[in-house]
Amino acid sequence: MKFLLMMRFKKTICLIVAFLSIGALTFAQNDCFPAKDKSNQILVYDESNIFSAPEERALNQRLVQISNNTSNQIVVVVVNDLCGMDKAMYATELGQAWGVGRKGQDNGIVILIKPTGGKGQRKTFIATGYGLEGIIPDATAKLVVENEMIPNFKQGQFYRGVDAALDVLVPLAKQEFNYQAYNQKVRKVQKRRKGGEA
């Protein structure tokens, strides 16, 4: 009997420790995210100052207009530290913590940029909410990063890179064209660059 009581006590202690650990991890992650603007009028957070003041204003105006005129919401978040998370986890969890997109539709997009660090430490990622996953799959979001953003970022043109990404993401989200058409177009461009047939 004492043995059974002891085992139950140990299981209870283990469960309490597990819940506390999960709670501490969640708190640490939330503490790691920048504070969200409650008015939903500031959709650009630039911790690294990669955008000039006019660029940030123009970008924010475009994002607010997208949010007001469609059911989708896009935020651009530039941070110096991912707090030990990989880029996909950070972008996804920040989107959930901020509630990006319409309630009940989960149709938000987080464009995450970490421009600091040496080679291999700089990160860019586009996370889409579940409501947009069928319209903008992860593979397509990755192509947008690789073909619209990174080439501009390499030239120090961060605003141009994000603007080019929005030129693809917004019509995709509005279903003005589908991701297969974009994927095909990118593959043709890549072939041309490699000297193959278009």
Sine and cosine of phi, psi and omega as CSV:
sin_phi,cos_phi,sin_psi,cos_psi,sin_omega,cos_omega
0.00,0.00,-0.72,0.69,0.03,-1.00
-0.87,0.49,-0.62,0.78,0.00,-1.00
-0.88,0.47,-0.71,0.70,0.01,-1.00
-0.89,0.46,-0.68,0.74,0.03,-1.00
-0.88,0.47,-0.66,0.75,0.00,-1.00
-0.90,0.43,-0.66,0.75,0.01,-1.00
-0.90,0.43,-0.68,0.73,0.03,-1.00
-0.89,0.45,-0.65,0.76,0.01,-1.00
-0.88,0.48,-0.70,0.71,0.00,-1.00
-0.90,0.44,-0.66,0.75,0.03,-1.00
-0.89,0.46,-0.67,0.75,0.00,-1.00
-0.89,0.46,-0.70,0.72,0.02,-1.00
-0.88,0.48,-0.69,0.72,0.00,-1.00
-0.88,0.48,-0.68,0.74,0.02,-1.00
-0.90,0.44,-0.67,0.74,0.02,-1.00
-0.88,0.47,-0.71,0.71,0.01,-1.00
-0.88,0.47,-0.66,0.75,0.00,-1.00
-0.89,0.45,-0.72,0.69,0.01,-1.00
-0.90,0.44,-0.64,0.77,0.03,-1.00
-0.91,0.42,-0.63,0.77,0.01,-1.00
-0.90,0.43,-0.69,0.72,0.02,-1.00
-0.89,0.45,-0.68,0.73,0.02,-1.00
-0.89,0.46,-0.66,0.75,0.01,-1.00
-0.91,0.41,-0.64,0.77,0.02,-1.00
-0.90,0.43,-0.70,0.71,0.02,-1.00
-0.88,0.47,-0.69,0.72,0.02,-1.00
-0.88,0.47,-0.69,0.72,-0.01,-1.00
-0.88,0.47,-0.65,0.76,-0.01,-1.00
-0.92,0.38,-0.72,0.70,0.01,-1.00
-0.89,0.46,-0.59,0.81,0.02,-1.00
-0.92,0.39,-0.41,0.91,-0.04,-1.00
-0.99,0.16,-0.41,0.91,-0.03,-1.00
-0.99,0.16,0.58,-0.82,0.10,-0.99
-0.91,0.42,0.40,-0.92,0.00,-1.00
-0.95,0.33,0.68,-0.74,0.01,-1.00
-0.99,0.12,0.63,-0.78,0.11,-0.99
-0.95,0.31,0.85,-0.52,-0.09,-1.00
-0.94,0.35,-0.41,0.91,-0.06,-1.00
-0.98,0.21,-0.22,0.97,-0.08,-1.00
0.88,0.47,0.40,0.92,0.03,-1.00
-0.96,-0.28,-0.13,0.99,0.08,-1.00
-0.88,-0.47,0.96,-0.28,-0.08,-1.00
-0.92,-0.40,0.13,0.99,0.10,-1.00
-0.87,-0.49,0.82,-0.57,0.08,-1.00
-0.86,-0.52,0.93,-0.38,-0.11,-0.99
-0.88,-0.48,1.00,0.07,-0.01,-1.00
-0.94,0.35,-0.45,0.89,-0.09,-1.00
-0.99,-0.11,-0.03,1.00,-0.03,-1.00
0.82,0.57,0.74,0.68,0.03,-1.00
-0.99,0.12,-0.28,0.96,0.04,-1.00
-0.96,-0.27,0.61,-0.79,0.15,-0.99
-0.95,0.32,0.26,-0.97,-0.01,-1.00
-0.85,0.53,-0.72,0.69,0.04,-1.00
-0.89,0.45,-0.62,0.79,0.03,-1.00
-0.90,0.44,-0.70,0.71,-0.01,-1.00
-0.89,0.46,-0.67,0.75,0.03,-1.00
-0.89,0.46,-0.73,0.69,-0.02,-1.00
-0.89,0.45,-0.68,0.73,0.00,-1.00
-0.91,0.42,-0.70,0.71,0.00,-1.00
-0.89,0.45,-0.66,0.75,0.04,-1.00
-0.86,0.51,-0.67,0.74,0.00,-1.00
-0.90,0.44,-0.68,0.73,-0.03,-1.00
-0.92,0.39,-0.63,0.78,0.03,-1.00
-0.91,0.42,-0.65,0.76,0.03,-1.00
-0.89,0.46,-0.67,0.74,0.04,-1.00
-0.87,0.49,-0.71,0.70,-0.02,-1.00
-0.89,0.45,-0.64,0.77,-0.03,-1.00
-0.96,0.27,-0.56,0.83,-0.13,-0.99
-0.99,-0.11,-0.21,0.98,0.04,-1.00
-0.77,-0.64,0.07,-1.00,0.05,-1.00
-1.00,0.04,-0.05,1.00,-0.05,-1.00
-1.00,-0.08,0.39,-0.92,0.07,-1.00
-0.71,-0.71,0.71,-0.71,0.01,-1.00
-0.83,-0.55,0.71,-0.70,0.11,-0.99
-0.84,-0.54,0.52,-0.85,0.08,-1.00
-0.91,-0.43,0.85,-0.53,-0.06,-1.00
-0.83,-0.56,0.86,-0.51,0.01,-1.00
-0.91,-0.41,0.88,-0.47,-0.04,-1.00
-0.77,-0.64,0.32,-0.95,0.03,-1.00
-1.00,-0.09,-0.27,0.96,-0.13,-0.99
-0.58,-0.82,0.73,-0.69,0.04,-1.00
-0.99,-0.14,0.14,0.99,0.08,-1.00
0.82,0.57,0.65,0.76,0.08,-1.00
0.99,0.16,-0.06,1.00,0.03,-1.00
-1.00,0.01,0.39,-0.92,0.14,-0.99
-0.98,0.18,0.22,-0.98,-0.14,-0.99
-0.89,0.46,-0.61,0.80,-0.02,-1.00
-0.92,0.40,-0.70,0.71,0.00,-1.00
-0.91,0.42,-0.70,0.72,-0.03,-1.00
-0.88,0.48,-0.76,0.64,-0.04,-1.00
-0.89,0.45,-0.68,0.73,-0.02,-1.00
-0.91,0.40,-0.73,0.68,-0.05,-1.00
-0.94,0.34,-0.55,0.83,0.08,-1.00
-0.90,0.43,-0.68,0.74,0.04,-1.00
-0.86,0.52,-0.64,0.77,0.03,-1.00
-0.94,0.33,-0.68,0.73,-0.01,-1.00
-0.90,0.44,-0.61,0.79,0.00,-1.00
-0.99,0.13,-0.29,0.96,-0.07,-1.00
0.92,0.38,0.71,0.71,-0.04,-1.00
-0.94,0.34,0.76,-0.65,-0.05,-1.00
0.98,-0.22,0.05,-1.00,-0.01,-1.00
-0.98,0.18,0.63,-0.78,0.01,-1.00
-0.87,0.49,0.75,-0.66,0.01,-1.00
1.00,0.08,-0.24,0.97,0.00,-1.00
-0.96,-0.28,-0.41,0.91,0.01,-1.00
0.75,0.66,0.76,0.65,-0.09,-1.00
-0.92,-0.38,0.69,0.72,0.03,-1.00
-0.98,-0.19,0.33,-0.94,0.07,-1.00
-0.76,-0.65,0.75,-0.66,0.10,-1.00
-0.94,-0.35,0.86,-0.51,0.13,-0.99
-0.99,-0.17,0.94,-0.33,-0.06,-1.00
-0.98,-0.21,0.74,-0.67,0.06,-1.00
-0.74,-0.67,0.81,-0.58,0.16,-0.99
-0.88,-0.48,0.99,-0.12,-0.13,-0.99
-1.00,0.05,-0.04,1.00,-0.12,-0.99
-0.99,-0.12,0.33,-0.94,0.03,-1.00
0.98,-0.20,0.10,-0.99,-0.01,-1.00
-0.99,0.12,-0.19,-0.98,-0.01,-1.00
-0.86,0.52,0.75,-0.66,-0.01,-1.00
1.00,0.05,-0.21,0.98,0.00,-1.00
-0.99,-0.15,-0.32,0.95,0.05,-1.00
-0.98,0.18,0.70,-0.71,-0.12,-0.99
-0.74,-0.67,0.55,-0.83,0.12,-0.99
-0.63,-0.77,0.70,-0.71,-0.04,-1.00
-0.46,-0.89,0.59,-0.81,0.11,-0.99
-0.90,-0.43,0.88,-0.47,0.04,-1.00
-0.95,-0.31,0.76,-0.65,0.04,-1.00
-0.94,-0.35,0.56,-0.83,0.09,-1.00
-0.94,0.35,0.28,-0.96,-0.03,-1.00
-0.83,0.56,-0.55,0.84,-0.03,-1.00
-0.92,0.39,-0.27,0.96,-0.01,-1.00
-0.91,-0.41,-0.02,1.00,-0.10,-1.00
-0.88,0.47,-0.58,0.82,0.01,-1.00
-0.96,0.28,-0.40,0.92,-0.04,-1.00
-1.00,-0.03,-0.62,0.78,0.05,-1.00
-0.80,-0.60,1.00,0.09,0.02,-1.00
-0.90,0.44,0.31,-0.95,0.00,-1.00
-0.82,0.57,-0.64,0.77,-0.02,-1.00
-0.89,0.45,-0.60,0.80,0.03,-1.00
-0.95,0.31,-0.66,0.75,0.06,-1.00
-0.85,0.52,-0.64,0.77,0.02,-1.00
-0.91,0.42,-0.64,0.77,0.04,-1.00
-0.90,0.45,-0.62,0.79,0.04,-1.00
-0.88,0.47,-0.69,0.72,0.03,-1.00
-0.87,0.49,-0.76,0.65,-0.12,-0.99
-0.94,0.33,-0.53,0.85,-0.14,-0.99
-0.97,-0.26,-0.45,0.89,-0.02,-1.00
-0.97,-0.23,-0.61,0.79,-0.14,-0.99
-1.00,-0.07,-0.84,0.54,-0.12,-0.99
-0.84,0.54,-0.71,0.70,0.02,-1.00
-0.84,0.54,-0.62,0.78,0.06,-1.00
-0.95,0.31,-0.64,0.77,0.00,-1.00
-0.87,0.49,-0.62,0.78,-0.01,-1.00
-0.89,0.46,-0.42,0.91,0.04,-1.00
-1.00,-0.09,0.15,0.99,0.00,-1.00
0.98,0.21,0.22,0.98,-0.05,-1.00
-0.99,-0.14,0.96,0.28,-0.06,-1.00
-0.94,0.35,-0.69,0.72,0.00,-1.00
-0.87,0.49,-0.73,0.69,-0.01,-1.00
-0.88,0.48,-0.62,0.78,0.01,-1.00
-0.90,0.43,-0.70,0.71,0.01,-1.00
-0.93,0.36,-0.66,0.76,0.01,-1.00
-0.87,0.49,-0.67,0.74,0.02,-1.00
-0.91,0.42,-0.62,0.78,0.05,-1.00
-0.90,0.44,-0.67,0.74,0.02,-1.00
-0.90,0.43,-0.56,0.83,0.03,-1.00
-0.88,0.48,-0.39,0.92,0.05,-1.00
-0.99,-0.12,-0.73,0.68,-0.11,-0.99
-0.90,0.44,-0.66,0.75,-0.08,-1.00
-0.90,0.43,-0.79,0.62,0.04,-1.00
-0.90,0.43,-0.52,0.86,0.08,-1.00
-0.89,0.45,-0.74,0.67,-0.01,-1.00
-0.89,0.46,-0.55,0.83,0.02,-1.00
-0.99,0.10,-0.03,1.00,0.00,-1.00
0.87,0.50,0.59,0.81,0.09,-1.00
-0.97,0.26,-0.45,0.89,0.23,-0.97
-0.50,-0.86,0.24,-0.97,-0.08,-1.00
-0.97,-0.24,0.25,-0.97,-0.09,-1.00
-0.91,0.42,-0.48,0.88,0.02,-1.00
-0.89,0.46,-0.64,0.77,0.01,-1.00
-0.90,0.44,-0.67,0.75,0.02,-1.00
-0.91,0.40,-0.72,0.70,-0.01,-1.00
-0.84,0.54,-0.68,0.74,-0.01,-1.00
-0.90,0.43,-0.68,0.73,0.01,-1.00
-0.88,0.48,-0.69,0.72,0.00,-1.00
-0.90,0.44,-0.67,0.74,0.00,-1.00
-0.89,0.47,-0.62,0.78,0.04,-1.00
-0.89,0.45,-0.69,0.73,0.02,-1.00
-0.89,0.45,-0.69,0.72,0.01,-1.00
-0.88,0.47,-0.65,0.76,0.03,-1.00
-0.88,0.47,-0.70,0.72,0.01,-1.00
-0.87,0.50,-0.68,0.73,-0.02,-1.00
-0.89,0.45,-0.54,0.84,0.00,-1.00
-1.00,0.10,-0.04,1.00,0.03,-1.00
1.00,0.03,0.18,0.98,0.04,-1.00
-1.00,0.06,-0.12,-0.99,0.01,-1.00
-0.99,0.16,0.58,-0.81,0.02,-1.00
-0.99,0.17,0.00,0.00,0.00,0.00
